[in-house]
Amino acid sequence: QVQLVESGGGLVQPGGSLRLSCAASGSIASMYAMRWNRQATGKQREWLAIITSDGSTNYVDSVKGRFTISRDNSKNTVYLQMNSLKPEDTAVYYCDAQAQRYGPHYWGQGTQVTVSS
């Protein structure tokens, strides 16, 4: 069973930056994909970013140019660098791991990000 632990959330002012971390219990190099997602209070979970085993990345339009997903295979950790944060970015941020295309997703418990003055 893959275990994922998110960290790095907190309170930040609009325009500020945060870097979230997702530490995995095993190798992420063998994973088909790692993703970042978020869920605001009262809203559906929203996919944000993906990085695949070949290093390809993609993002939802609302965070393109502001957020960057990356990984450090030696640390079995995936990161989400978030810049130019907006109040509407306030949410619980989750990572998920997918070992095979069309296979199951494994989720972390999330880390709260609050963007407010």
Order of alpha helices (4+ residues) and beta strands (2+ residues): beta-beta-beta-beta-beta-beta-beta-beta-beta-beta-beta
